[in-house]
Amino acid sequence: VNGMIPPQHHGHNGEVRGYGQNARIHERSQNRHHSRHHGGAHKKGTYNHGRKNGKQGRGSHHSNVHACPSLVELRTTGKQPTMEALLGNVVEYSRNGHGSRFIQFKMETATDAEKQLLVDEILEDTVALANHPFGNYVIQNFLDHATKDQKYSIASTFHGHVVKLSTQAHGCRVIQHALDVLDEPQRNYLMDEIVHNINAVAKNNHGTHVVQKCMNILLQEPRDRMSGDLGEAPSSRQLLETVENAVASEMLKLSVHPHSYRLVQQTIGDCNPSRSAAVAETLRKIESSYYPLAIDQHGNFILQHILDNGSIDQVGDVQNFVCSRVLELSRHKFGSHLVEKCLTSATPSQASAIVDQILKPTGLNRAYIETLKDEDRENPLLALCKDPFANFVVQRAFDASSGPQRSLLADEIKERSDMLSKFPYGRHILSHINR
């Protein structure tokens, strides 16, 4: 094209070929020719169900030279093996797409004696199977259909590996399922490993789901009705206190993390400091960290949680903080979300106070104006209206205001309509107030 010579490379016989479509067709033809004469495709660059070098892909229907005969027969003909043929091969079946489904079917229809034979075979490989793309379904199925003693045997193999499994793509699902189906003592043994590593697990993209499952279990009963003595197993009350203490010690680090901020939300719950000394300490630390939380992508959700679940005084404190810094927060990518939340959830007096600061800034808002460019310093409302984030705050402020204050805000915006019409965000506001 345009007189340019396409890239070239040398073929097997020294001929020069381009990378175009005809060259690719020719190369595939050469590969097939080579395969017929040399007994197979080129080893390098060939694929078998998504795997290089002829390795078997997931769910492949091609038999593997190492596969047991009954599994090969199941995959090729659909003939179901007998229990005798299964024994000694349960782990291998569990690691195969067809075999995994058959093992699950077999477990659901087996007698207790047959279930024991199946369980005994996987015990040494339970941890490995738990994080296998097919094997994890077998483990979850066994936890559903095994007898109580068999479930204990399976769960006991997780001990010492719970944290690792919780942070794995498939293992985290097995741990969550185990927490659902095991009774309290055995379940608490597993949770004990998690809560003593709660911060690390909560920050993991898979572990966060396990932590949320643990918190849902621990918080489902009032603290005063939680079981106390479970023998050697830790009690639910002890586990919850361990979590609360861990959150209190690293509140800010957990709150600004993309996964662990959810743990902070669950820990403070209804924001009642009387629940425990650790919860009270966490709430105090939040109160002294309003600013870093407000401007953080994830931390601002902690303050939004308080707006939704806190007491009147706690909500008022967050509203007052936002009101005192409304201009700065409104122009911040994440702080603006908190301002909008305050306006949509505010009482009439709280909303009026925020709108007043937008129209006639005082205190910290006035100090913030002094840091702006000359043109923005002279007209701070215009600066908000043409800002990519603050323009949404101005729209919410218009919606939250009423009476003379709303009319004043609308008049102030309309006075700047000539200038606002030059900016896309300004046009959005003009359209909004004229609806």
DRENFITOR-536585 format. One record per residue (C-alpha): chain; x, y, z. Coordinates in nm, 4 decimals. Each point is the difference from the previous one (the first is absolute). Example, Ala and Ser with C-alpha at 12.3 -4.5 7.8 and 13.67 -1.06 7.14 Angstrom:
residues 2
   chaine          u          v          w
        A     1.2300    -0.4500     0.7800
        A     0.1370     0.3440    -0.0660
END
This chain:
residues 435
   chaine          u          v          w
        A     0.0000     0.0000     0.0000
        A     0.1308     0.3486    -0.0937
        A     0.3074    -0.1633    -0.1521
        A     0.1107    -0.1585     0.3320
        A     0.1415    -0.3502     0.0032
        A    -0.1772    -0.2307     0.2519
        A     0.2109    -0.1611     0.2761
        A     0.1639    -0.3222    -0.1060
        A     0.1531    -0.3068     0.1575
        A     0.1571    -0.3197    -0.1256
        A    -0.2007    -0.3217    -0.0123
        A     0.1167    -0.3541     0.0662
        A     0.1492    -0.0413    -0.3475
        A     0.1631     0.3418    -0.0136
        A    -0.2811     0.1660    -0.1996
        A    -0.0978     0.3543     0.0946
        A    -0.3621     0.0449     0.1110
        A    -0.1995     0.3010     0.1142
        A    -0.2220     0.0211     0.3097
        A    -0.3150     0.0573    -0.2015
        A    -0.3071    -0.2240    -0.0197
        A     0.1340    -0.2019    -0.2936
        A     0.3213    -0.0631     0.1912
        A    -0.1931    -0.1266     0.3049
        A    -0.2041    -0.2344    -0.2193
        A     0.3187    -0.1234    -0.1638
        A     0.1620    -0.0533     0.3389
        A    -0.2944    -0.2040     0.1282
        A     0.0170    -0.2065    -0.3186
        A     0.3711    -0.0584     0.0580
        A    -0.0685    -0.1029     0.3612
        A    -0.2585    -0.2535    -0.1103
        A     0.2408    -0.1326    -0.2631
        A     0.2723    -0.0237     0.2628
        A    -0.2370    -0.1803     0.2375
        A    -0.0883    -0.2648    -0.2565
        A     0.3636    -0.0707    -0.0776
        A     0.1436     0.0279     0.3512
        A    -0.2768    -0.1505     0.2099
        A    -0.1348     0.3148     0.1635
        A    -0.0258     0.3800     0.0049
        A     0.2929     0.2209     0.0883
        A     0.0636    -0.0314     0.3708
        A     0.0601     0.3706     0.0465
        A    -0.3025     0.2243    -0.0235
        A    -0.2641    -0.2754    -0.0312
        A    -0.3057     0.0040     0.2267
        A    -0.2270    -0.2597     0.1523
        A    -0.3080     0.1638     0.1531
        A     0.1872     0.3151     0.0950
        A     0.3242    -0.1570     0.1249
        A     0.3339     0.0155    -0.1808
        A     0.2235    -0.2909    -0.0834
        A    -0.2783    -0.2536    -0.0197
        A    -0.0995     0.0170     0.3677
        A    -0.3549    -0.0924     0.0807
        A    -0.2349     0.2939     0.0465
        A    -0.2824     0.0307     0.2511
        A    -0.2898    -0.2244    -0.0819
        A     0.1846    -0.1491    -0.2971
        A    -0.1715    -0.2965    -0.1618
        A     0.3350    -0.1368    -0.1180
        A     0.1294    -0.2905     0.2043
        A     0.3189     0.0383     0.1950
        A     0.2551    -0.2779    -0.0041
        A     0.0067     0.0115     0.3807
        A    -0.3791    -0.0049     0.0493
        A    -0.1533    -0.3096     0.1555
        A    -0.1950    -0.2143    -0.2501
        A    -0.3367     0.0533     0.1668
        A     0.0378     0.3805    -0.0160
        A     0.0980    -0.0185    -0.3658
        A    -0.3055    -0.2157    -0.0648
        A    -0.2250     0.2416     0.1896
        A     0.1249     0.2919    -0.2057
        A    -0.0150    -0.1734    -0.3359
        A    -0.3084    -0.2213     0.0272
        A    -0.1831     0.1299     0.3065
        A     0.0068    -0.3426     0.1665
        A    -0.0178     0.0441     0.3755
        A     0.2596    -0.1914     0.2018
        A    -0.0853    -0.2285     0.2894
        A     0.1036     0.0808     0.3545
        A     0.2759    -0.2585    -0.0284
        A     0.1395     0.1781    -0.3069
        A    -0.0162     0.3344     0.1801
        A     0.2002    -0.1058     0.3034
        A     0.3588     0.1136    -0.0309
        A    -0.0941     0.2591    -0.2612
        A    -0.2327     0.2428     0.1828
        A     0.2597     0.2789     0.0108
        A     0.0714    -0.0362    -0.3704
        A    -0.3721     0.0086    -0.0782
        A    -0.0371     0.3115     0.2163
        A     0.2576     0.1857    -0.2079
        A    -0.1831    -0.0636    -0.3271
        A    -0.3090     0.1834    -0.1211
        A    -0.1982    -0.3142    -0.0817
        A     0.1406    -0.1937     0.2926
        A    -0.0785     0.2780     0.2491
        A    -0.3651     0.0037    -0.1002
        A    -0.0221    -0.3772     0.0271
        A     0.1613    -0.0067     0.3471
        A    -0.2525     0.2599     0.1185
        A    -0.2871    -0.2085    -0.1410
        A     0.1437    -0.3118     0.1627
        A     0.0301     0.1721     0.3393
        A    -0.3614     0.1131    -0.0121
        A    -0.1289    -0.3531    -0.0658
        A     0.2496    -0.2022     0.2057
        A    -0.0672    -0.1878     0.3239
        A     0.1787     0.1146     0.3138
        A     0.2524    -0.2811    -0.0425
        A     0.0693     0.1015    -0.3606
        A     0.0293     0.3640     0.1050
        A     0.2646    -0.1009     0.2506
        A     0.2010    -0.1700    -0.2722
        A    -0.0179     0.3127    -0.2158
        A     0.0901     0.2332     0.2869
        A     0.2938    -0.2146     0.1108
        A     0.1523     0.0255    -0.3468
        A     0.0041     0.3802    -0.0182
        A     0.1094     0.0834     0.3561
        A     0.3692     0.0204    -0.0830
        A    -0.0744     0.2252    -0.3003
        A    -0.2823     0.2120     0.1422
        A     0.1997     0.3235     0.0184
        A     0.1306    -0.0342    -0.3560
        A    -0.3446    -0.0899    -0.1336
        A    -0.1577     0.2936     0.1827
        A     0.1809     0.2429    -0.2283
        A    -0.0368    -0.2068    -0.3160
        A    -0.2421     0.1312    -0.2666
        A    -0.1887    -0.3322     0.0012
        A     0.1075    -0.1508     0.3301
        A    -0.1453     0.2836     0.2084
        A    -0.3501    -0.0993    -0.1081
        A     0.0651    -0.3540     0.1217
        A     0.1080     0.1263     0.3427
        A    -0.3050     0.2251     0.0292
        A    -0.2242    -0.2884    -0.1054
        A     0.1565    -0.2320     0.2575
        A    -0.0559     0.2613     0.2712
        A    -0.3674     0.0083    -0.1003
        A    -0.0663    -0.3742    -0.0159
        A     0.2491    -0.1595     0.2388
        A    -0.0985    -0.1175     0.3472
        A     0.0842     0.2180     0.2990
        A     0.3146    -0.1975     0.0827
        A     0.1102     0.0051    -0.3627
        A    -0.0442     0.3776    -0.0118
        A     0.2203     0.0262     0.3091
        A     0.2649    -0.2118    -0.1706
        A    -0.0024     0.2250    -0.3071
        A    -0.0007     0.3240     0.2010
        A     0.2878    -0.1177     0.2189
        A     0.2236    -0.0201    -0.3076
        A    -0.0477     0.3759    -0.0476
        A     0.1629     0.0842     0.3332
        A     0.3209     0.1887    -0.0581
        A    -0.1029     0.0787    -0.3582
        A    -0.3098     0.2155     0.0533
        A     0.1717     0.3346    -0.0636
        A     0.1657    -0.1274    -0.3176
        A    -0.3248    -0.1479    -0.1313
        A    -0.1928     0.3151     0.0897
        A     0.2240     0.2064    -0.2252
        A    -0.0290    -0.2319    -0.2993
        A    -0.2494     0.0273    -0.2854
        A    -0.1642    -0.3404     0.0542
        A     0.1098    -0.0680     0.3555
        A    -0.1876     0.3030     0.1319
        A    -0.3265    -0.1511    -0.1257
        A     0.0697    -0.3271     0.1786
        A     0.0738     0.1798     0.3287
        A    -0.3167     0.2091    -0.0284
        A    -0.2034    -0.3143    -0.0656
        A     0.1619    -0.1782     0.2922
        A    -0.0934     0.2876     0.2309
        A    -0.3612    -0.0367    -0.1151
        A    -0.0367    -0.3758     0.0511
        A     0.2188    -0.0831     0.3027
        A    -0.1297     0.0182     0.3555
        A     0.1189     0.2776     0.2317
        A     0.3060    -0.1607     0.1659
        A     0.1542    -0.1234    -0.3259
        A    -0.0954     0.3208    -0.1783
        A     0.1619     0.2101     0.2729
        A     0.3224    -0.1978    -0.0297
        A     0.0208     0.1096    -0.3632
        A    -0.0975     0.3599     0.0770
        A     0.2632     0.0153     0.2734
        A     0.2754    -0.0263    -0.2616
        A    -0.1647     0.2728    -0.2060
        A    -0.0622     0.2525     0.2776
        A     0.3567    -0.0263     0.1263
        A     0.1083     0.1055    -0.3483
        A    -0.3028     0.2174    -0.0623
        A     0.1754     0.3069    -0.1397
        A     0.2008    -0.1946    -0.2587
        A    -0.2965    -0.2111    -0.1099
        A    -0.2347     0.3000    -0.0175
        A     0.2379     0.1805    -0.2374
        A     0.0024    -0.2909    -0.2446
        A    -0.2395     0.0118    -0.2940
        A    -0.1173    -0.3556     0.0765
        A     0.0466     0.0086     0.3764
        A    -0.2305     0.2985     0.0419
        A    -0.2984    -0.2216    -0.0885
        A     0.1019    -0.2539     0.2644
        A     0.0352     0.2770     0.2585
        A    -0.3451     0.1345    -0.0847
        A    -0.1406    -0.3505     0.0429
        A     0.1675    -0.0257     0.3424
        A    -0.1398     0.3356     0.1086
        A    -0.3506    -0.0901    -0.1174
        A     0.0189    -0.3139     0.2147
        A     0.1467     0.1742     0.3047
        A    -0.2478     0.2884    -0.0125
        A    -0.3143    -0.2044    -0.0577
        A    -0.0573    -0.0344     0.3757
        A     0.0086     0.2721     0.2680
        A     0.3227    -0.0083     0.1989
        A    -0.1768    -0.0859     0.3250
        A    -0.1586    -0.3099    -0.1578
        A     0.3173    -0.1331    -0.1599
        A     0.1136    -0.3396     0.1161
        A     0.2646     0.0281     0.2656
        A     0.1808    -0.3272     0.0654
        A     0.0622    -0.2329    -0.2954
        A     0.2662    -0.2081     0.1685
        A     0.3276     0.0244    -0.1887
        A    -0.1578     0.1891    -0.2891
        A     0.0047     0.3814     0.0232
        A    -0.3374     0.1578     0.0690
        A    -0.1707     0.2346    -0.2432
        A     0.0285     0.2806     0.2539
        A     0.3768    -0.0473     0.0207
        A     0.0326    -0.0004    -0.3774
        A    -0.2055     0.3186    -0.0391
        A     0.2056     0.1779     0.2660
        A     0.3199    -0.1012    -0.1811
        A    -0.1315     0.1501    -0.3237
        A    -0.1109     0.3213     0.1697
        A     0.3383     0.0467     0.1648
        A     0.1806    -0.0583    -0.3297
        A    -0.2173     0.2568    -0.1777
        A     0.0457     0.2549     0.2763
        A     0.3801    -0.0322    -0.0219
        A     0.0128     0.0650    -0.3768
        A    -0.3194     0.1891    -0.0733
        A     0.1401     0.2467    -0.2540
        A     0.2090    -0.2526    -0.1949
        A    -0.2966    -0.2342    -0.0279
        A    -0.2426     0.2798    -0.0877
        A     0.1961     0.1246    -0.3003
        A     0.0585    -0.3449    -0.1474
        A    -0.2187    -0.1077    -0.2953
        A    -0.1010    -0.3271     0.1675
        A     0.0373     0.0373     0.3763
        A    -0.2115     0.3159     0.0367
        A    -0.3005    -0.2328    -0.0003
        A     0.1331    -0.1634     0.3164
        A     0.0060     0.3388     0.1720
        A    -0.3596     0.0635    -0.1035
        A    -0.1114    -0.3368     0.1358
        A     0.1935     0.0463     0.3231
        A    -0.1506     0.3370     0.0893
        A    -0.3429    -0.1217    -0.1122
        A    -0.2623     0.2268     0.1542
        A     0.2770     0.2284     0.1312
        A    -0.0923    -0.0692     0.3614
        A     0.3112     0.0547     0.2165
        A    -0.1548    -0.1926     0.2900
        A     0.0378    -0.3294    -0.1889
        A     0.3611    -0.0316     0.1105
        A     0.3030     0.2066     0.0966
        A     0.1638    -0.0854    -0.3337
        A    -0.2982     0.1238    -0.2027
        A    -0.0007     0.3224     0.2053
        A     0.3720     0.0457    -0.0729
        A    -0.0565    -0.0598    -0.3727
        A    -0.2737     0.2649    -0.0065
        A     0.2262     0.2475     0.1825
        A     0.2759    -0.0589    -0.2545
        A    -0.2470     0.0545    -0.2825
        A    -0.1068     0.3329     0.1541
        A     0.3614     0.1160     0.0079
        A     0.0596    -0.1141    -0.3603
        A    -0.2917     0.1610    -0.1823
        A     0.2174     0.1818    -0.2533
        A     0.2226    -0.2886    -0.1217
        A    -0.3079    -0.2215    -0.0146
        A    -0.2081     0.2576    -0.1883
        A     0.2492     0.0401    -0.2843
        A     0.0796    -0.3692    -0.0369
        A    -0.1617    -0.2133    -0.2682
        A    -0.1065    -0.2628     0.2536
        A     0.0260     0.1837     0.3305
        A    -0.2861     0.2321    -0.0906
        A    -0.2311    -0.3025     0.0129
        A     0.0745    -0.0267     0.3733
        A    -0.1407     0.3495     0.0523
        A    -0.2938    -0.0771    -0.2276
        A    -0.0638    -0.3080     0.2154
        A    -0.0215     0.2245     0.3067
        A    -0.2438     0.2296    -0.1816
        A    -0.2221    -0.3039    -0.0612
        A     0.0401    -0.1828     0.3321
        A     0.1335     0.2408     0.2617
        A    -0.1783     0.1768     0.2826
        A    -0.1355     0.3536    -0.0431
        A     0.3137     0.1414     0.1622
        A     0.2347    -0.2110    -0.2141
        A    -0.1808     0.0983    -0.3190
        A     0.0049     0.3640     0.1108
        A     0.3773    -0.0120     0.0532
        A     0.0581    -0.1277    -0.3553
        A    -0.2416     0.2581    -0.1412
        A     0.1762     0.2815     0.1876
        A     0.3401    -0.1158    -0.1235
        A    -0.1162    -0.0077    -0.3609
        A    -0.1696     0.3372     0.0342
        A     0.3215     0.1554     0.1321
        A     0.1986    -0.1228    -0.3042
        A    -0.2698    -0.0221    -0.2639
        A     0.1839     0.2027    -0.2659
        A     0.3193    -0.2043     0.0171
        A    -0.1759    -0.3356     0.0225
        A    -0.2364     0.0874    -0.2844
        A     0.2925     0.0409    -0.2392
        A     0.1559    -0.3298     0.1060
        A    -0.0722    -0.3148    -0.2026
        A    -0.0934    -0.2097     0.3043
        A    -0.0842     0.2700     0.2529
        A    -0.2755     0.1217    -0.2317
        A    -0.1799    -0.3343     0.0424
        A    -0.0126     0.0592     0.3757
        A    -0.1354     0.3534    -0.0473
        A    -0.2739    -0.1299    -0.2286
        A    -0.0862    -0.2674     0.2567
        A    -0.0238     0.2638     0.2713
        A    -0.2351     0.2126    -0.2099
        A    -0.2278    -0.2896    -0.0934
        A    -0.0212    -0.1306     0.3597
        A     0.0009     0.3337     0.1861
        A    -0.2761     0.1503     0.2073
        A    -0.1309     0.3336    -0.1356
        A     0.2170     0.1958     0.2424
        A     0.3122    -0.2018    -0.0843
        A    -0.0573     0.0431    -0.3752
        A    -0.0605     0.3713     0.0486
        A     0.3316     0.0372     0.1849
        A     0.1914    -0.1664    -0.2855
        A    -0.1699     0.2151    -0.2657
        A     0.0754     0.3130     0.2052
        A     0.3699    -0.0889    -0.0056
        A    -0.0138    -0.0438    -0.3763
        A    -0.1604     0.3438    -0.0438
        A     0.1794     0.1913     0.2791
        A     0.3117    -0.1902     0.1122
        A     0.1436     0.0551     0.3473
        A     0.2728    -0.1575     0.2126
        A     0.1906    -0.2783    -0.1709
        A    -0.2029     0.0451    -0.3171
        A     0.1073     0.3643    -0.0207
        A     0.3584    -0.1038     0.0647
        A    -0.0220    -0.2534    -0.2809
        A    -0.1140     0.2696    -0.2440
        A     0.3233     0.1875     0.0673
        A     0.1945    -0.2945    -0.1416
        A    -0.1791     0.0116    -0.3378
        A     0.1022     0.1727    -0.3203
        A    -0.0892     0.3668    -0.0299
        A    -0.2980    -0.0584    -0.2280
        A    -0.1382    -0.2759     0.2239
        A     0.0695     0.2015     0.3158
        A    -0.2166     0.2822    -0.1292
        A    -0.2852    -0.2319    -0.0936
        A     0.0086    -0.3235     0.2076
        A    -0.3529    -0.1068    -0.1008
        A     0.1025     0.0146    -0.3654
        A     0.3063    -0.2092     0.0841
        A    -0.2266    -0.2639     0.1526
        A    -0.2445     0.0032    -0.2906
        A     0.2654    -0.0628    -0.2643
        A     0.1874    -0.2598     0.2046
        A    -0.0361    -0.3645    -0.1188
        A    -0.0851    -0.1170     0.3530
        A    -0.1427     0.3031     0.1807
        A    -0.2656     0.0609    -0.2657
        A    -0.1819    -0.3090     0.1247
        A     0.0140     0.1385     0.3548
        A    -0.1566     0.3264    -0.1188
        A    -0.2800    -0.1968    -0.1662
        A    -0.0620    -0.1951     0.3232
        A     0.0118     0.3265     0.1976
        A    -0.2684     0.1451    -0.2256
        A    -0.2164    -0.3099     0.0548
        A     0.0518     0.0074     0.3789
        A    -0.0734     0.3720     0.0400
        A    -0.3434     0.1565     0.0214
        A    -0.1807     0.3328     0.0174
        A     0.1984     0.3240    -0.0181
        A     0.3329    -0.1840     0.0248
        A    -0.0784    -0.2046    -0.3088
        A    -0.1051     0.3097    -0.1901
        A     0.3215     0.1749     0.1025
        A     0.2132    -0.2924    -0.1168
        A    -0.1855    -0.0139    -0.3308
        A     0.0421     0.3768    -0.0519
        A     0.3729    -0.0186     0.0758
        A     0.0415    -0.2772    -0.2553
        A    -0.2074     0.1753    -0.2655
        A     0.2050     0.3187     0.0418
        A     0.2990    -0.2033    -0.1157
        A    -0.1836    -0.1747    -0.2840
        A     0.2018     0.1713    -0.2760
        A     0.3233    -0.1329     0.1436
        A    -0.1445    -0.3390     0.1037
        A    -0.1332    -0.0665    -0.3493
        A     0.3617    -0.0184    -0.1201
        A     0.0723    -0.3031     0.2189
        A    -0.1618    -0.3442    -0.0358
        A    -0.0517    -0.0361     0.3764
        A    -0.1398     0.3519     0.0190
        A    -0.2572    -0.0881    -0.2641
        A    -0.0998    -0.3025     0.2073
        A    -0.0805     0.2235     0.2968
        A    -0.1942     0.2521    -0.2098
        A    -0.2045    -0.2870    -0.1426
        A    -0.0582    -0.1421     0.3486
        A    -0.1332     0.3186     0.1617
        A    -0.2222     0.0760    -0.2989
        A    -0.1843    -0.3299     0.0052
END
